[in-house]
């Protein structure tokens, strides 16, 4: 990363992180038929899974991808 803000990413870093996200989405899409079907969840259940205040500081990118894989997908 470069610059004063954690959001200031140089081009190679942005590409690397973007490719990792695209790979995760592609993997999810490619394996969706093998994943267990589940019923829709209520707003309350969704809020319990992913609700809460946003972190005040930067988060580890790998932790964010794990969160996406395990709690959103």
PQR file with spaces between the fields and no chain letter, atoms N, CA, C, O and H, PARSE charges and radii, in Angstrom:
ATOM       1  N    UNK     1       0.834   -1.175    0.000 -0.4000 1.5000
ATOM       2  CA   UNK     1       0.000    0.000    0.000 -0.0000 2.0000
ATOM       3  C    UNK     1       0.877    1.236    0.000  0.5500 1.7000
ATOM       4  O    UNK     1       2.014    1.218    0.472 -0.5500 1.4000
ATOM       5  N    UNK     2       0.340    2.275   -0.523 -0.4000 1.5000
ATOM       6  CA   UNK     2       1.105    3.506   -0.557 -0.0000 2.0000
ATOM       7  C    UNK     2       0.222    4.649   -0.085  0.5500 1.7000
ATOM       8  O    UNK     2      -0.997    4.504    0.005 -0.5500 1.4000
ATOM       9  H    UNK     2      -0.584    2.290   -0.906  0.4000 1.0000
ATOM      10  N    UNK     3       0.829    5.772    0.212 -0.4000 1.5000
ATOM      11  CA   UNK     3       0.065    6.928    0.636 -0.0000 2.0000
ATOM      12  C    UNK     3      -0.267    6.884    2.113  0.5500 1.7000
ATOM      13  O    UNK     3       0.165    5.983    2.832 -0.5500 1.4000
ATOM      14  H    UNK     3       1.819    5.890    0.140  0.4000 1.0000
ATOM      15  N    UNK     4      -1.047    7.873    2.564 -0.4000 1.5000
ATOM      16  CA   UNK     4      -1.353    7.991    3.966 -0.0000 2.0000
ATOM      17  C    UNK     4      -2.573    7.213    4.410  0.5500 1.7000
ATOM      18  O    UNK     4      -2.738    6.971    5.606 -0.5500 1.4000
ATOM      19  H    UNK     4      -1.398    8.604    1.980  0.4000 1.0000
ATOM      20  N    UNK     5      -3.420    6.817    3.502 -0.4000 1.5000
ATOM      21  CA   UNK     5      -4.653    6.121    3.852 -0.0000 2.0000
ATOM      22  C    UNK     5      -4.556    4.641    3.485  0.5500 1.7000
ATOM      23  O    UNK     5      -3.964    4.295    2.463 -0.5500 1.4000
ATOM      24  H    UNK     5      -3.286    7.013    2.531  0.4000 1.0000
ATOM      25  N    UNK     6      -5.145    3.752    4.325 -0.4000 1.5000
ATOM      26  CA   UNK     6      -5.150    2.328    3.962 -0.0000 2.0000
ATOM      27  C    UNK     6      -5.960    2.063    2.685  0.5500 1.7000
ATOM      28  O    UNK     6      -5.865    0.987    2.094 -0.5500 1.4000
ATOM      29  H    UNK     6      -5.626    4.033    5.155  0.4000 1.0000
ATOM      30  N    UNK     7      -6.756    3.052    2.271 -0.4000 1.5000
ATOM      31  CA   UNK     7      -7.534    2.891    1.038 -0.0000 2.0000
ATOM      32  C    UNK     7      -6.743    3.269   -0.209  0.5500 1.7000
ATOM      33  O    UNK     7      -7.198    3.025   -1.327 -0.5500 1.4000
ATOM      34  H    UNK     7      -6.833    3.926    2.751  0.4000 1.0000
ATOM      35  N    UNK     8      -5.579    3.856   -0.031 -0.4000 1.5000
ATOM      36  CA   UNK     8      -4.727    4.226   -1.160 -0.0000 2.0000
ATOM      37  C    UNK     8      -3.914    3.005   -1.589  0.5500 1.7000
ATOM      38  O    UNK     8      -2.854    2.725   -1.030 -0.5500 1.4000
ATOM      39  H    UNK     8      -5.210    4.055    0.877  0.4000 1.0000
ATOM      40  N    UNK     9      -4.416    2.295   -2.573 -0.4000 1.5000
ATOM      41  CA   UNK     9      -3.734    1.093   -3.059 -0.0000 2.0000
ATOM      42  C    UNK     9      -3.057    1.387   -4.382  0.5500 1.7000
ATOM      43  O    UNK     9      -3.617    2.062   -5.246 -0.5500 1.4000
ATOM      44  H    UNK     9      -5.277    2.522   -3.027  0.4000 1.0000
ATOM      45  N    UNK    10      -1.833    0.870   -4.533 -0.4000 1.5000
ATOM      46  CA   UNK    10      -1.174    1.010   -5.821 -0.0000 2.0000
ATOM      47  C    UNK    10      -1.800    0.009   -6.798  0.5500 1.7000
ATOM      48  O    UNK    10      -2.493   -0.921   -6.384 -0.5500 1.4000
ATOM      49  H    UNK    10      -1.378    0.323   -3.831  0.4000 1.0000
ATOM      50  N    UNK    11      -1.558    0.201   -8.060 -0.4000 1.5000
ATOM      51  CA   UNK    11      -2.190   -0.623   -9.098 -0.0000 2.0000
ATOM      52  C    UNK    11      -1.907   -2.115   -8.938  0.5500 1.7000
ATOM      53  O    UNK    11      -2.847   -2.905   -9.024 -0.5500 1.4000
ATOM      54  H    UNK    11      -0.996    0.956   -8.397  0.4000 1.0000
ATOM      55  N    UNK    12      -0.666   -2.543   -8.709 -0.4000 1.5000
ATOM      56  CA   UNK    12      -0.425   -3.982   -8.546 -0.0000 2.0000
ATOM      57  C    UNK    12      -1.177   -4.581   -7.348  0.5500 1.7000
ATOM      58  O    UNK    12      -1.687   -5.699   -7.428 -0.5500 1.4000
ATOM      59  H    UNK    12       0.098   -1.901   -8.639  0.4000 1.0000
ATOM      60  N    UNK    13      -1.243   -3.835   -6.242 -0.4000 1.5000
ATOM      61  CA   UNK    13      -1.969   -4.329   -5.069 -0.0000 2.0000
ATOM      62  C    UNK    13      -3.452   -4.427   -5.367  0.5500 1.7000
ATOM      63  O    UNK    13      -4.080   -5.432   -5.034 -0.5500 1.4000
ATOM      64  H    UNK    13      -0.828   -2.928   -6.177  0.4000 1.0000
ATOM      65  N    UNK    14      -4.025   -3.411   -5.984 -0.4000 1.5000
ATOM      66  CA   UNK    14      -5.440   -3.425   -6.328 -0.0000 2.0000
ATOM      67  C    UNK    14      -5.745   -4.601   -7.257  0.5500 1.7000
ATOM      68  O    UNK    14      -6.760   -5.274   -7.076 -0.5500 1.4000
ATOM      69  H    UNK    14      -3.516   -2.594   -6.255  0.4000 1.0000
ATOM      70  N    UNK    15      -4.904   -4.856   -8.226 -0.4000 1.5000
ATOM      71  CA   UNK    15      -5.118   -5.987   -9.136 -0.0000 2.0000
ATOM      72  C    UNK    15      -5.053   -7.319   -8.389  0.5500 1.7000
ATOM      73  O    UNK    15      -5.891   -8.196   -8.598 -0.5500 1.4000
ATOM      74  H    UNK    15      -4.080   -4.309   -8.372  0.4000 1.0000
ATOM      75  N    UNK    16      -4.056   -7.464   -7.519 -0.4000 1.5000
ATOM      76  CA   UNK    16      -3.885   -8.707   -6.764 -0.0000 2.0000
ATOM      77  C    UNK    16      -5.108   -8.967   -5.879  0.5500 1.7000
ATOM      78  O    UNK    16      -5.635  -10.079   -5.862 -0.5500 1.4000
ATOM      79  H    UNK    16      -3.375   -6.751   -7.350  0.4000 1.0000
ATOM      80  N    UNK    17      -5.552   -7.959   -5.154 -0.4000 1.5000
ATOM      81  CA   UNK    17      -6.714   -8.122   -4.284 -0.0000 2.0000
ATOM      82  C    UNK    17      -7.992   -8.342   -5.102  0.5500 1.7000
ATOM      83  O    UNK    17      -8.829   -9.169   -4.741 -0.5500 1.4000
ATOM      84  H    UNK    17      -5.124   -7.056   -5.167  0.4000 1.0000
ATOM      85  N    UNK    18      -8.132   -7.615   -6.179 -0.4000 1.5000
ATOM      86  CA   UNK    18      -9.299   -7.779   -7.048 -0.0000 2.0000
ATOM      87  C    UNK    18      -9.377   -9.178   -7.646  0.5500 1.7000
ATOM      88  O    UNK    18     -10.462   -9.750   -7.750 -0.5500 1.4000
ATOM      89  H    UNK    18      -7.452   -6.944   -6.473  0.4000 1.0000
ATOM      90  N    UNK    19      -8.234   -9.728   -8.038 -0.4000 1.5000
ATOM      91  CA   UNK    19      -8.211  -11.095   -8.584 -0.0000 2.0000
ATOM      92  C    UNK    19      -8.611  -12.113   -7.523  0.5500 1.7000
ATOM      93  O    UNK    19      -9.288  -13.096   -7.827 -0.5500 1.4000
ATOM      94  H    UNK    19      -7.353   -9.263   -7.953  0.4000 1.0000
ATOM      95  N    UNK    20      -8.200  -11.884   -6.294 -0.4000 1.5000
ATOM      96  CA   UNK    20      -8.568  -12.811   -5.219 -0.0000 2.0000
ATOM      97  C    UNK    20     -10.076  -12.794   -4.985  0.5500 1.7000
ATOM      98  O    UNK    20     -10.684  -13.843   -4.774 -0.5500 1.4000
ATOM      99  H    UNK    20      -7.650  -11.086   -6.047  0.4000 1.0000
ATOM     100  N    UNK    21     -10.677  -11.613   -5.020 -0.4000 1.5000
ATOM     101  CA   UNK    21     -12.127  -11.515   -4.858 -0.0000 2.0000
ATOM     102  C    UNK    21     -12.828  -12.195   -6.036  0.5500 1.7000
ATOM     103  O    UNK    21     -13.782  -12.949   -5.845 -0.5500 1.4000
ATOM     104  H    UNK    21     -10.183  -10.761   -5.191  0.4000 1.0000
ATOM     105  N    UNK    22     -12.354  -11.926   -7.249 -0.4000 1.5000
ATOM     106  CA   UNK    22     -12.953  -12.547   -8.433 -0.0000 2.0000
ATOM     107  C    UNK    22     -12.831  -14.064   -8.371  0.5500 1.7000
ATOM     108  O    UNK    22     -13.767  -14.768   -8.752 -0.5500 1.4000
ATOM     109  H    UNK    22     -11.579  -11.313   -7.405  0.4000 1.0000
ATOM     110  N    UNK    23     -11.701  -14.583   -7.903 -0.4000 1.5000
ATOM     111  CA   UNK    23     -11.521  -16.028   -7.763 -0.0000 2.0000
ATOM     112  C    UNK    23     -12.510  -16.609   -6.753  0.5500 1.7000
ATOM     113  O    UNK    23     -13.069  -17.683   -6.974 -0.5500 1.4000
ATOM     114  H    UNK    23     -10.941  -14.012   -7.594  0.4000 1.0000
ATOM     115  N    UNK    24     -12.724  -15.900   -5.650 -0.4000 1.5000
ATOM     116  CA   UNK    24     -13.675  -16.367   -4.636 -0.0000 2.0000
ATOM     117  C    UNK    24     -15.093  -16.414   -5.196  0.5500 1.7000
ATOM     118  O    UNK    24     -15.816  -17.387   -4.983 -0.5500 1.4000
ATOM     119  H    UNK    24     -12.270  -15.027   -5.470  0.4000 1.0000
ATOM     120  N    UNK    25     -15.486  -15.378   -5.901 -0.4000 1.5000
ATOM     121  CA   UNK    25     -16.828  -15.337   -6.496 -0.0000 2.0000
ATOM     122  C    UNK    25     -16.968  -16.428   -7.556  0.5500 1.7000
ATOM     123  O    UNK    25     -17.998  -17.099   -7.615 -0.5500 1.4000
ATOM     124  H    UNK    25     -14.899  -14.587   -6.074  0.4000 1.0000
ATOM     125  N    UNK    26     -15.949  -16.613   -8.390 -0.4000 1.5000
ATOM     126  CA   UNK    26     -15.999  -17.649   -9.426 -0.0000 2.0000
ATOM     127  C    UNK    26     -16.084  -19.038   -8.803  0.5500 1.7000
ATOM     128  O    UNK    26     -16.838  -19.884   -9.284 -0.5500 1.4000
ATOM     129  H    UNK    26     -15.113  -16.068   -8.343  0.4000 1.0000
ATOM     130  N    UNK    27     -15.324  -19.283   -7.745 -0.4000 1.5000
ATOM     131  CA   UNK    27     -15.368  -20.572   -7.053 -0.0000 2.0000
ATOM     132  C    UNK    27     -16.761  -20.812   -6.465  0.5500 1.7000
ATOM     133  O    UNK    27     -17.306  -21.911   -6.570 -0.5500 1.4000
ATOM     134  H    UNK    27     -14.711  -18.596   -7.355  0.4000 1.0000
ATOM     135  N    UNK    28     -17.320  -19.793   -5.855 -0.4000 1.5000
ATOM     136  CA   UNK    28     -18.675  -19.918   -5.289 -0.0000 2.0000
ATOM     137  C    UNK    28     -19.674  -20.257   -6.393  0.5500 1.7000
ATOM     138  O    UNK    28     -20.494  -21.161   -6.237 -0.5500 1.4000
ATOM     139  H    UNK    28     -16.877  -18.900   -5.769  0.4000 1.0000
ATOM     140  N    UNK    29     -19.604  -19.543   -7.486 -0.4000 1.5000
ATOM     141  CA   UNK    29     -20.527  -19.770   -8.599 -0.0000 2.0000
ATOM     142  C    UNK    29     -20.345  -21.173   -9.196  0.5500 1.7000
ATOM     143  O    UNK    29     -21.328  -21.845   -9.507 -0.5500 1.4000
ATOM     144  H    UNK    29     -18.937  -18.809   -7.613  0.4000 1.0000
ATOM     145  N    UNK    30     -19.110  -21.608   -9.352 -0.4000 1.5000
ATOM     146  CA   UNK    30     -18.816  -22.906   -9.968 -0.0000 2.0000
ATOM     147  C    UNK    30     -19.256  -24.081   -9.099  0.5500 1.7000
ATOM     148  O    UNK    30     -19.539  -25.164   -9.612 -0.5500 1.4000
ATOM     149  H    UNK    30     -18.311  -21.062   -9.098  0.4000 1.0000
ATOM     150  N    UNK    31     -19.314  -23.870   -7.787 -0.4000 1.5000
ATOM     151  CA   UNK    31     -19.653  -24.966   -6.886 -0.0000 2.0000
ATOM     152  C    UNK    31     -21.042  -24.826   -6.270  0.5500 1.7000
ATOM     153  O    UNK    31     -21.390  -25.573   -5.355 -0.5500 1.4000
ATOM     154  H    UNK    31     -19.084  -22.990   -7.370  0.4000 1.0000
ATOM     155  N    UNK    32     -21.823  -23.896   -6.754 -0.4000 1.5000
ATOM     156  CA   UNK    32     -23.113  -23.613   -6.119 -0.0000 2.0000
ATOM     157  C    UNK    32     -24.061  -24.815   -6.163  0.5500 1.7000
ATOM     158  O    UNK    32     -24.860  -24.999   -5.245 -0.5500 1.4000
ATOM     159  H    UNK    32     -21.540  -23.290   -7.497  0.4000 1.0000
ATOM     160  N    UNK    33     -23.985  -25.629   -7.213 -0.4000 1.5000
ATOM     161  CA   UNK    33     -24.855  -26.811   -7.292 -0.0000 2.0000
ATOM     162  C    UNK    33     -24.480  -27.861   -6.252  0.5500 1.7000
ATOM     163  O    UNK    33     -25.318  -28.681   -5.875 -0.5500 1.4000
ATOM     164  H    UNK    33     -23.336  -25.479   -7.959  0.4000 1.0000
ATOM     165  N    UNK    34     -23.245  -27.847   -5.786 -0.4000 1.5000
ATOM     166  CA   UNK    34     -22.787  -28.806   -4.785 -0.0000 2.0000
ATOM     167  C    UNK    34     -23.011  -28.322   -3.355  0.5500 1.7000
ATOM     168  O    UNK    34     -22.826  -29.080   -2.403 -0.5500 1.4000
ATOM     169  H    UNK    34     -22.565  -27.181   -6.092  0.4000 1.0000
ATOM     170  N    UNK    35     -23.404  -27.076   -3.207 -0.4000 1.5000
ATOM     171  CA   UNK    35     -23.608  -26.517   -1.878 -0.0000 2.0000
ATOM     172  C    UNK    35     -25.022  -26.820   -1.395  0.5500 1.7000
ATOM     173  O    UNK    35     -25.954  -26.896   -2.195 -0.5500 1.4000
ATOM     174  H    UNK    35     -23.554  -26.460   -3.980  0.4000 1.0000
ATOM     175  N    UNK    36     -25.178  -26.994   -0.084 -0.4000 1.5000
ATOM     176  CA   UNK    36     -26.513  -27.273    0.433 -0.0000 2.0000
ATOM     177  C    UNK    36     -27.448  -26.097    0.214  0.5500 1.7000
ATOM     178  O    UNK    36     -27.071  -24.936    0.374 -0.5500 1.4000
ATOM     179  H    UNK    36     -24.421  -26.932    0.567  0.4000 1.0000
ATOM     180  N    UNK    37     -28.666  -26.429   -0.152 -0.4000 1.5000
ATOM     181  CA   UNK    37     -29.683  -25.390   -0.302 -0.0000 2.0000
ATOM     182  C    UNK    37     -30.156  -24.989    1.089  0.5500 1.7000
ATOM     183  O    UNK    37     -30.248  -25.823    1.990 -0.5500 1.4000
ATOM     184  H    UNK    37     -28.972  -27.372   -0.282  0.4000 1.0000
ATOM     185  N    UNK    38     -30.446  -23.740    1.249 -0.4000 1.5000
ATOM     186  CA   UNK    38     -30.966  -23.291    2.529 -0.0000 2.0000
ATOM     187  C    UNK    38     -32.111  -22.324    2.295  0.5500 1.7000
ATOM     188  O    UNK    38     -32.195  -21.656    1.265 -0.5500 1.4000
ATOM     189  H    UNK    38     -30.371  -23.063    0.517  0.4000 1.0000
ATOM     190  N    UNK    39     -32.960  -22.274    3.254 -0.4000 1.5000
ATOM     191  CA   UNK    39     -34.094  -21.358    3.166 -0.0000 2.0000
ATOM     192  C    UNK    39     -33.608  -19.929    3.387  0.5500 1.7000
ATOM     193  O    UNK    39     -32.534  -19.700    3.942 -0.5500 1.4000
ATOM     194  H    UNK    39     -32.891  -22.816    4.092  0.4000 1.0000
ATOM     195  N    UNK    40     -34.401  -19.000    2.953 -0.4000 1.5000
ATOM     196  CA   UNK    40     -34.083  -17.602    3.213 -0.0000 2.0000
ATOM     197  C    UNK    40     -34.086  -17.362    4.715  0.5500 1.7000
ATOM     198  O    UNK    40     -34.807  -18.020    5.464 -0.5500 1.4000
ATOM     199  H    UNK    40     -35.274  -19.186    2.502  0.4000 1.0000
ATOM     200  N    UNK    41     -33.289  -16.432    5.127 -0.4000 1.5000
ATOM     201  CA   UNK    41     -33.261  -16.111    6.547 -0.0000 2.0000
ATOM     202  C    UNK    41     -33.952  -14.775    6.771  0.5500 1.7000
ATOM     203  O    UNK    41     -34.072  -13.957    5.858 -0.5500 1.4000
ATOM     204  H    UNK    41     -32.704  -15.897    4.518  0.4000 1.0000
ATOM     205  N    UNK    42     -34.391  -14.577    7.970 -0.4000 1.5000
ATOM     206  CA   UNK    42     -35.092  -13.343    8.304 -0.0000 2.0000
ATOM     207  C    UNK    42     -34.105  -12.187    8.425  0.5500 1.7000
ATOM     208  O    UNK    42     -32.894  -12.391    8.508 -0.5500 1.4000
ATOM     209  H    UNK    42     -34.294  -15.242    8.710  0.4000 1.0000
ATOM     210  N    UNK    43     -34.628  -11.004    8.432 -0.4000 1.5000
ATOM     211  CA   UNK    43     -33.795   -9.813    8.613 -0.0000 2.0000
ATOM     212  C    UNK    43     -33.060   -9.880    9.952  0.5500 1.7000
ATOM     213  O    UNK    43     -31.894   -9.495   10.043 -0.5500 1.4000
ATOM     214  H    UNK    43     -35.612  -10.837    8.364  0.4000 1.0000
ATOM     215  N    UNK    44     -33.739  -10.365   10.982 -0.4000 1.5000
ATOM     216  CA   UNK    44     -33.121  -10.485   12.304 -0.0000 2.0000
ATOM     217  C    UNK    44     -31.955  -11.462   12.275  0.5500 1.7000
ATOM     218  O    UNK    44     -30.898  -11.192   12.846 -0.5500 1.4000
ATOM     219  H    UNK    44     -34.686  -10.678   10.908  0.4000 1.0000
ATOM     220  N    UNK    45     -32.149  -12.611   11.603 -0.4000 1.5000
ATOM     221  CA   UNK    45     -31.069  -13.599   11.490 -0.0000 2.0000
ATOM     222  C    UNK    45     -29.904  -13.042   10.684  0.5500 1.7000
ATOM     223  O    UNK    45     -28.745  -13.253   11.042 -0.5500 1.4000
ATOM     224  H    UNK    45     -33.008  -12.831   11.140  0.4000 1.0000
ATOM     225  N    UNK    46     -30.200  -12.336    9.604 -0.4000 1.5000
ATOM     226  CA   UNK    46     -29.142  -11.745    8.785 -0.0000 2.0000
ATOM     227  C    UNK    46     -28.362  -10.707    9.584  0.5500 1.7000
ATOM     228  O    UNK    46     -27.135  -10.641    9.505 -0.5500 1.4000
ATOM     229  H    UNK    46     -31.141  -12.164    9.313  0.4000 1.0000
ATOM     230  N    UNK    47     -29.081   -9.903   10.350 -0.4000 1.5000
ATOM     231  CA   UNK    47     -28.418   -8.879   11.154 -0.0000 2.0000
ATOM     232  C    UNK    47     -27.511   -9.522   12.200  0.5500 1.7000
ATOM     233  O    UNK    47     -26.432   -9.006   12.488 -0.5500 1.4000
ATOM     234  H    UNK    47     -30.077   -9.956   10.414  0.4000 1.0000
ATOM     235  N    UNK    48     -27.945  -10.649   12.768 -0.4000 1.5000
ATOM     236  CA   UNK    48     -27.116  -11.349   13.748 -0.0000 2.0000
ATOM     237  C    UNK    48     -25.844  -11.893   13.106  0.5500 1.7000
ATOM     238  O    UNK    48     -24.798  -11.938   13.753 -0.5500 1.4000
ATOM     239  H    UNK    48     -28.822  -11.069   12.534  0.4000 1.0000
ATOM     240  N    UNK    49     -25.921  -12.306   11.838 -0.4000 1.5000
ATOM     241  CA   UNK    49     -24.756  -12.854   11.147 -0.0000 2.0000
ATOM     242  C    UNK    49     -23.772  -11.778   10.701  0.5500 1.7000
ATOM     243  O    UNK    49     -22.563  -11.920   10.886 -0.5500 1.4000
ATOM     244  H    UNK    49     -26.771  -12.269   11.313  0.4000 1.0000
ATOM     245  N    UNK    50     -24.289  -10.709   10.116 -0.4000 1.5000
ATOM     246  CA   UNK    50     -23.393   -9.727    9.503 -0.0000 2.0000
ATOM     247  C    UNK    50     -23.583   -8.314   10.028  0.5500 1.7000
ATOM     248  O    UNK    50     -22.916   -7.388    9.565 -0.5500 1.4000
ATOM     249  H    UNK    50     -25.271  -10.594    9.965  0.4000 1.0000
ATOM     250  N    UNK    51     -24.480   -8.136   10.986 -0.4000 1.5000
ATOM     251  CA   UNK    51     -24.735   -6.806   11.525 -0.0000 2.0000
ATOM     252  C    UNK    51     -23.633   -6.364   12.471  0.5500 1.7000
ATOM     253  O    UNK    51     -22.669   -7.085   12.725 -0.5500 1.4000
ATOM     254  H    UNK    51     -25.021   -8.888   11.363  0.4000 1.0000
ATOM     255  N    UNK    52     -23.803   -5.202   12.961 -0.4000 1.5000
ATOM     256  CA   UNK    52     -22.840   -4.664   13.911 -0.0000 2.0000
ATOM     257  C    UNK    52     -22.119   -3.478   13.327  0.5500 1.7000
ATOM     258  O    UNK    52     -22.184   -3.224   12.124 -0.5500 1.4000
ATOM     259  H    UNK    52     -24.586   -4.616   12.755  0.4000 1.0000
ATOM     260  N    UNK    53     -21.441   -2.762   14.173 -0.4000 1.5000
ATOM     261  CA   UNK    53     -20.733   -1.575   13.686 -0.0000 2.0000
ATOM     262  C    UNK    53     -19.547   -1.952   12.798  0.5500 1.7000
ATOM     263  O    UNK    53     -18.940   -3.013   12.947 -0.5500 1.4000
ATOM     264  H    UNK    53     -21.389   -2.968   15.150  0.4000 1.0000
ATOM     265  N    UNK    54     -19.248   -1.069   11.896 -0.4000 1.5000
ATOM     266  CA   UNK    54     -18.070   -1.263   11.046 -0.0000 2.0000
ATOM     267  C    UNK    54     -16.821   -1.085   11.896  0.5500 1.7000
ATOM     268  O    UNK    54     -16.822   -0.298   12.842 -0.5500 1.4000
ATOM     269  H    UNK    54     -19.741   -0.208   11.775  0.4000 1.0000
ATOM     270  N    UNK    55     -15.759   -1.808   11.568 -0.4000 1.5000
ATOM     271  CA   UNK    55     -14.527   -1.635   12.336 -0.0000 2.0000
ATOM     272  C    UNK    55     -13.994   -0.210   12.202  0.5500 1.7000
ATOM     273  O    UNK    55     -14.157    0.435   11.166 -0.5500 1.4000
ATOM     274  H    UNK    55     -15.758   -2.447   10.800  0.4000 1.0000
ATOM     275  N    UNK    56     -13.370    0.256   13.244 -0.4000 1.5000
ATOM     276  CA   UNK    56     -12.829    1.619   13.221 -0.0000 2.0000
ATOM     277  C    UNK    56     -11.492    1.700   12.514  0.5500 1.7000
ATOM     278  O    UNK    56     -11.119    2.759   12.009 -0.5500 1.4000
ATOM     279  H    UNK    56     -13.238   -0.267   14.086  0.4000 1.0000
ATOM     280  N    UNK    57     -10.766    0.593   12.472 -0.4000 1.5000
ATOM     281  CA   UNK    57      -9.458    0.583   11.835 -0.0000 2.0000
ATOM     282  C    UNK    57      -9.442   -0.377   10.663  0.5500 1.7000
ATOM     283  O    UNK    57     -10.446   -1.029   10.373 -0.5500 1.4000
ATOM     284  H    UNK    57     -11.069   -0.267   12.882  0.4000 1.0000
ATOM     285  N    UNK    58      -8.322   -0.466    9.997 -0.4000 1.5000
ATOM     286  CA   UNK    58      -8.208   -1.372    8.849 -0.0000 2.0000
ATOM     287  C    UNK    58      -8.325   -2.832    9.289  0.5500 1.7000
ATOM     288  O    UNK    58      -7.975   -3.185   10.415 -0.5500 1.4000
ATOM     289  H    UNK    58      -7.506    0.063   10.232  0.4000 1.0000
ATOM     290  N    UNK    59      -8.819   -3.664    8.392 -0.4000 1.5000
ATOM     291  CA   UNK    59      -8.963   -5.097    8.650 -0.0000 2.0000
ATOM     292  C    UNK    59      -8.049   -5.862    7.707  0.5500 1.7000
ATOM     293  O    UNK    59      -7.703   -5.386    6.626 -0.5500 1.4000
ATOM     294  H    UNK    59      -9.103   -3.377    7.477  0.4000 1.0000
ATOM     295  N    UNK    60      -7.669   -7.049    8.136 -0.4000 1.5000
ATOM     296  CA   UNK    60      -6.850   -7.923    7.313 -0.0000 2.0000
ATOM     297  C    UNK    60      -7.667   -8.427    6.125  0.5500 1.7000
ATOM     298  O    UNK    60      -8.798   -8.883    6.297 -0.5500 1.4000
ATOM     299  H    UNK    60      -7.950   -7.435    9.014  0.4000 1.0000
ATOM     300  N    UNK    61      -7.106   -8.347    4.935 -0.4000 1.5000
ATOM     301  CA   UNK    61      -7.837   -8.730    3.727 -0.0000 2.0000
ATOM     302  C    UNK    61      -8.240  -10.204    3.745  0.5500 1.7000
ATOM     303  O    UNK    61      -9.347  -10.544    3.329 -0.5500 1.4000
ATOM     304  H    UNK    61      -6.188   -7.976    4.795  0.4000 1.0000
ATOM     305  N    UNK    62      -7.353  -11.081    4.222 -0.4000 1.5000
ATOM     306  CA   UNK    62      -7.685  -12.504    4.297 -0.0000 2.0000
ATOM     307  C    UNK    62      -8.863  -12.747    5.236  0.5500 1.7000
ATOM     308  O    UNK    62      -9.711  -13.595    4.962 -0.5500 1.4000
ATOM     309  H    UNK    62      -6.453  -10.804    4.559  0.4000 1.0000
ATOM     310  N    UNK    63      -8.917  -12.007    6.339 -0.4000 1.5000
ATOM     311  CA   UNK    63     -10.045  -12.135    7.260 -0.0000 2.0000
ATOM     312  C    UNK    63     -11.341  -11.683    6.600  0.5500 1.7000
ATOM     313  O    UNK    63     -12.393  -12.283    6.821 -0.5500 1.4000
ATOM     314  H    UNK    63      -8.228  -11.317    6.561  0.4000 1.0000
ATOM     315  N    UNK    64     -11.274  -10.638    5.799 -0.4000 1.5000
ATOM     316  CA   UNK    64     -12.465  -10.168    5.093 -0.0000 2.0000
ATOM     317  C    UNK    64     -12.953  -11.206    4.086  0.5500 1.7000
ATOM     318  O    UNK    64     -14.158  -11.430    3.963 -0.5500 1.4000
ATOM     319  H    UNK    64     -10.419  -10.150    5.620  0.4000 1.0000
ATOM     320  N    UNK    65     -12.033  -11.839    3.369 -0.4000 1.5000
ATOM     321  CA   UNK    65     -12.438  -12.873    2.417 -0.0000 2.0000
ATOM     322  C    UNK    65     -13.030  -14.086    3.134  0.5500 1.7000
ATOM     323  O    UNK    65     -13.996  -14.679    2.655 -0.5500 1.4000
ATOM     324  H    UNK    65     -11.054  -11.657    3.470  0.4000 1.0000
ATOM     325  N    UNK    66     -12.463  -14.451    4.263 -0.4000 1.5000
ATOM     326  CA   UNK    66     -13.007  -15.559    5.051 -0.0000 2.0000
ATOM     327  C    UNK    66     -14.413  -15.216    5.521  0.5500 1.7000
ATOM     328  O    UNK    66     -15.308  -16.059    5.465 -0.5500 1.4000
ATOM     329  H    UNK    66     -11.678  -13.969    4.653  0.4000 1.0000
ATOM     330  N    UNK    67     -14.611  -14.001    5.976 -0.4000 1.5000
ATOM     331  CA   UNK    67     -15.936  -13.530    6.398 -0.0000 2.0000
ATOM     332  C    UNK    67     -16.920  -13.638    5.239  0.5500 1.7000
ATOM     333  O    UNK    67     -18.034  -14.131    5.415 -0.5500 1.4000
ATOM     334  H    UNK    67     -13.884  -13.317    6.021  0.4000 1.0000
ATOM     335  N    UNK    68     -16.524  -13.186    4.072 -0.4000 1.5000
ATOM     336  CA   UNK    68     -17.382  -13.251    2.889 -0.0000 2.0000
ATOM     337  C    UNK    68     -17.732  -14.686    2.556  0.5500 1.7000
ATOM     338  O    UNK    68     -18.897  -14.995    2.308 -0.5500 1.4000
ATOM     339  H    UNK    68     -15.619  -12.785    3.928  0.4000 1.0000
ATOM     340  N    UNK    69     -16.742  -15.571    2.547 -0.4000 1.5000
ATOM     341  CA   UNK    69     -16.958  -16.974    2.204 -0.0000 2.0000
ATOM     342  C    UNK    69     -17.873  -17.665    3.214  0.5500 1.7000
ATOM     343  O    UNK    69     -18.795  -18.385    2.830 -0.5500 1.4000
ATOM     344  H    UNK    69     -15.795  -15.320    2.748  0.4000 1.0000
ATOM     345  N    UNK    70     -17.616  -17.445    4.499 -0.4000 1.5000
ATOM     346  CA   UNK    70     -18.309  -18.193    5.543 -0.0000 2.0000
ATOM     347  C    UNK    70     -19.642  -17.583    5.975  0.5500 1.7000
ATOM     348  O    UNK    70     -20.556  -18.316    6.352 -0.5500 1.4000
ATOM     349  H    UNK    70     -16.867  -16.860    4.811  0.4000 1.0000
ATOM     350  N    UNK    71     -19.766  -16.274    5.926 -0.4000 1.5000
ATOM     351  CA   UNK    71     -20.979  -15.652    6.477 -0.0000 2.0000
ATOM     352  C    UNK    71     -21.895  -15.059    5.424  0.5500 1.7000
ATOM     353  O    UNK    71     -23.094  -14.915    5.662 -0.5500 1.4000
ATOM     354  H    UNK    71     -19.024  -15.678    5.619  0.4000 1.0000
ATOM     355  N    UNK    72     -21.358  -14.713    4.272 -0.4000 1.5000
ATOM     356  CA   UNK    72     -22.205  -14.113    3.244 -0.0000 2.0000
ATOM     357  C    UNK    72     -22.595  -15.151    2.201  0.5500 1.7000
ATOM     358  O    UNK    72     -23.776  -15.318    1.896 -0.5500 1.4000
ATOM     359  H    UNK    72     -20.384  -14.829    4.079  0.4000 1.0000
ATOM     360  N    UNK    73     -21.598  -15.854    1.650 -0.4000 1.5000
ATOM     361  CA   UNK    73     -21.905  -16.891    0.662 -0.0000 2.0000
ATOM     362  C    UNK    73     -22.512  -18.100    1.342  0.5500 1.7000
ATOM     363  O    UNK    73     -22.840  -19.083    0.677 -0.5500 1.4000
ATOM     364  H    UNK    73     -20.639  -15.718    1.898  0.4000 1.0000
